[in-house]
Structures are given as C-alpha cells and as structure tokens.
Amino acid sequence: MKAGFIPALGTPLDRDGNLLAESFKKQINDQIDAGAVGILCMGSMGIEAFIRGNVYPQVAKAAVEAAAGRVPVYVGAMDTSIARAKERMASIEDLDIAGFVFTAPFYSPCSRDQMMNYFKGVAAATKHPVLLYDLPVVTQSKITYDMVLELIRDVSNLAGIKSADTQMFRKLKLNPEVPEGFAMVYSGLDTFDIAYKWGIDKCLDGMLSCTPVNTGKMFCAMADNDYETAAVCLNNIVNLRDFFIGHDLWPSFTAAMNLLGYEGNFSPDYVSEIKDGYMEEIREELVAIGEKVVG
C-alpha cells in the first residue's frame, strides 16, 4: 500500500437500491485523477451495511472494472456474524481486489474474545488480505493494541488496520515484532496533516470522496513539506464535514455528491430527503472551498 490517500467512496443507488454504475465510475475516475493511491468501496460512508445482498457483488465488480488496475481496490465486508460476512466475501472471492476491510460486528458490543473469534473466523474464509477497521463510535467495540499484536501473530493474511488511535499507531510503529509491510491507515480526519508528519502517511476517510480537489492539493502540499497549504485544505474538508453534521450528515453528503456531478442516492434508504433551500447552501460551501460543482 503506497503512501497517500484512499477515499472511502460513496455508493450511488437509485430509488430501488440498484447501483448507478456510470455515476460510480465517474467518481472513481475523478478520485484517481486527484491522486488517490487506492479506493475503498462499501466502507461505512459507502453504506455497505445497507446494500442489498444481490447488489453487493455488483458494486465490487464495478469498482474493480473502473479502477482497471490503476490503483488497488479494497472492499468492505462488515457484518454482524461470521456466516453473513462469509456470504459477502464468497460472492466476490474471485475478483481481483487488494483486500477485505472489517469492523467488529456492529449490532451490539462485543467482548475481546468475541471480537478475536470474529476476526480470525472471517480472515480464515478468504484468500485475500484482510484489514481491520477500528470504528468504536459505530461498533461500540474498540480494537486494542494487544488484539492487533495477537492477530498479527495468528492471522497470516492480516495486512493492516485503519484507525484514528494515534497511541496504538505509535506503539505499532515502534514494535519490532510488527512486519514492515503492515499497513497503518489513519482515519482521524481532523489531524491528517499532523499524523503525516509522524510518518503515518496513509489516510482514509469518507469525506475525501466529496472533496477531491482539496484532498489532492493537501497531499501534494504535504509531500512538498508545505504544511501551511495542507492545513488550509484540511480545514476546508473538516469544516465541510462539520457543516454536514450540523444539517444532517446523510442527505448533506448525497446533495454534495449530486452537485459534484455524481447521480444517485448515497444514503441509507430510510433517510429523509434534503430540506428545501439547503441545496443552495451546500453549493455555496463547495464553491467556497474550490470544489468543482457541476450540478
């Protein structure tokens, strides 16, 4: 996994939950053009947990075809049981993907033993690499440093972890038992630039999918040690996220993606539509930070 940014793609669906493949392809091409070093389809921002079973393999296949070998494709396979996760993986096991991404089961909190059984069980069911996704705000269960070390020892296809836990990353980077190729992908949006200075040079977040201009500019600036420009770009992304949260995240994200030229619904199907008049506010926010509004 190269240094750089990996956007957690939004998944464009029609009113019946079917994939809008051309919209998805356009999004992937724009992210690669912006400098993405990989893509994650059907992560948490890509509403993996809400996508119909028969649509899931269609999304993964469309991502692989659109990427066309230009960047690695990671696929979320999060679920509430080993059996359900195995069904997800089996439906795309033959695709040329870089790995599956797993949070802990998310219906109810898990004990340490339960989480370890889950991660070992899903990893044993695939030939592909597996990456952990530490997302306790959603799953109610925290992946800890000692768990990662045990999984590194016991799971041969464990390839890395995505987390915002800087203390964990510091310990992992300093531990000689951790393989050199073990990927540490940072998801703490608010401190991407600071983490990059620490050598945590792989970052992933859903907001990157609707801010390709700022994201690409930010990572180019960091590579040139221009952290003043990088900070401006990161502030733009964070402020847009906070604006979304203040006005209801999911319909805001969908509206932004539509304004950027990506057709479809990017939200769970139970989410209310955007409020009247709010679309223009989002347009103004996107224009203000220099994103290419086309809708």
N, C-alpha and C positions, 0 to 999 in steps of 0.2 A: 504494500500500500504506500503510494507516494505521499510526500508532504503536500498539504494544500487543503482545499475544501471539498466536502462531499455533501451536496444538498439532499435533504430528505424531501423527495418530490411530493407534490400534491397529486392526487389521483382524480382525474376528471371523469365524472359519471353523468349519464343522462337521468331523467326523472325516474326511470325504472331500475337504476343501478347498474346500467351497462357501461362499459368502458368507451370513452370517446378517444379512439386511438390516434387520430390526427392531432388533436389537442395535446395529447400526452407526448407524441413525437416532437412537436414544436417546442414544448417545454424542455425536453431532454437536449435537443439541439442547441437551444439558447443557453442552457447551463454549460454544456461542453464548450461552446463558443466563448463563454465568460471565463473559462479556465478551470472548470471542475475537474478534479482528478479521479472522480468516481461518482456513482449515483446510488442512492438508496431508494428503492421503490417499496411502497407499502410499509413505511415506518409508522410511527404514531401520527405524524402530520399527514401521512398518506392514507389514513383511516383504514389500516389493514384489518383491524378488528371488526369493521363494519361491512367489509366487502363480501359479497356472496361467494359461496364456495366454487361455483362454476365460473365466476369472473376472475377469481384469484389467479389461476394459471394464465389467463388471457393478458392480465396486467404484466406479469413477469415476462411472458414471451414478447410482448410489445416493447418492454424496456430493453431487453437483450437485442432485439432487432433494430431498435432505434439507435442504441449505443454503437452497434456494428463493430465491436472490438476496439473502439476508440478509448473507452475507459471501462474499468471493472464495474459490474453491476451487483449490488448487494440487495437481498430480498428479505423483508420482514416476514417471520413465520410465527409470531407471537400468538399464544392461545392459552386456554385455561386447563389443558391437560396434555399429557404426552401423546395420547392417542389422537387428539384433534390436531396437534402440531405435526404429527407424523403424516396425517392425511394431507395437510398443506404441502409439506415437503415432497411427498411422493408424487403429487400432481405436477411438479416441475423438476424432479430429480435429474432428468436428462438434459435440462437446459444448461448452457454454458454460463454459469453465474460464479461470482467470486466468493460467495458465502451466504449463509443464512444468519439473520440477526434475531436474537431472542431477549425479551424481557423476562422477568419472573412471571408466573401465572398471575393474572390481574383481577380475578373475581373477588378474592378475599386474601388477607395477609397470610404469608407462608412462614413456617419455621425454617431454620437453617437447613435441617435435614431434608425437608420437603423441597426446598429450592435446589439443593445439590442433586437430589434424585431426579428432579425435572431436567436440569441442565445436562446431566450425564445421560439421561434417557433420550433426549432429543438429539444430542450430538452423536450417539451411537446409531441413530437411524438414518444417517446421511453420509454420503461420500464427500460432501462439500465441507469447506471450513465453516466454523461456527464462531460468531462474535456475540459476546454478552452485551446487553443494553441495560445499564443501571438507570432505572426511571422510578424511583421510590414515590414520587409525588402522584403517580398513577397506580402503580402496582401495590403500594403500601408495604413493600418488602425491599430492604436495602441489600445490594450485593456488597459484601465486605472484602477487605484486602485478603484476609485469611482464606476466604472462599475462592478467590481468584487464584491464589497460590495452589490450593488443593486441586482445582480444576486444571491448571497448567500441568501439574504432575500426572493427573489421571485421565485427561481427555486429549488424545493425540491430535485431533483436528480443531482444537481451540486456537483461534487465530488472533483474538484481541478483545478489547472491551471499549464501549462508548460510555462515558460518564462525565459528570461535572465535578467529581470528587477529586480536588487537587491534592489532598493529603494522600489519597490512595495512589494517584499517579506518581507522586514524589517517591513513595516507598517502592513502587514497582520499578521505577527508573533506576533506583539505587541498589536494587536487589540483584546480585549476580546470577541468581537462580532463574530469573526471568529471561526467556530466549530473546535474542537480539531482534528477531523479526516479529515479536509480539506487538500488535498494533494498539496504541493508546489513542483513542479518538475522543477529542474534547467536545463536550456539549454544553459548556457553560457560556451561553451567548454573551453575557454581559462582560466577560473577561477574556474573550478570544485573543485580543492583542497581547495581554499580559502573559497568558499561557504560552503563546508563541515565543515570547522572549525566554521562557523557561525551557524551551526545546520541545514543547508539546505542539507539534506542527501539523497535526491532522485534526480538522474541526468539522463537525456535522451538526446541522440544525435545520428545522423546517422553514424558518424564516428566510433562509438563503434561497429558497425556491421562488420567492416573490421579490427578491432584491438582487438579481444577478449583476446589475451594473455596480452597485455599491460593494457587493461581495468580491467580485473580480478585482475592482480597484483596491480594496482593502488588502487582499493577499499579495497583489503586486507591490503595494507600498511596504508591507512588512518584509517582503523578500529584499527590498532595497533599503531596509532599516529606516524607512520614513514613517515613524510611528505617529507623527502628528497627523498626516493624511489618513493613516489607518484608523486613528481614533475618531476622526470626523465621520468616516464611513461607518464604523461600528456604531457610533452614536445614532446615525441615521436609521440603521437597522433596528437597534434596540428601541428607539423612540417610536418607530412604526409598530413594532410588536406591542408596546405599551398602549398605543392608540387603539390597536385592535382589541386588546383585552378590555379597555375601558368602554368599548362599544359592542362587545360580544365577539369573541375570537373567531368562531367558525364562519358566520356569514361575512365577517370582515375579510377573512382570508379568501373566501370564494370571490367576493367582489373585487379584491385586488388582483387575483389571478385573471378574472374576466377582463379587467381594464388593461392588463398586460398582453391580452390577446389570446388567452387560453380559455376556450369554450368549456362550459360544463359546471357541475356542482362539485365542490371539493370538500363537502361537509357530510357528516352522518345524516341519514335521511329524515331524522326526527327534528332537525334544527330548523328554526323559523327563518323565513327569508329576511333579507336585509330591510331595515326600516326606510320608509320614504325619505328621500333627500340625503341619505347618508352616503350614497354612491359618490356624489359630487365632493363630499369631504374627503373621502379616500382618494379620489382622483387628485385633489389638491395636495394631499400628503405625498403621494407618489411623485408627482411633478416636482414638488419642493426638494426632494432628495435626489432628483435626477434619474429616476427610473423611466423606462421608455413606455409610456402609456400609449396604447393604440386603440383601445376600446372607448 
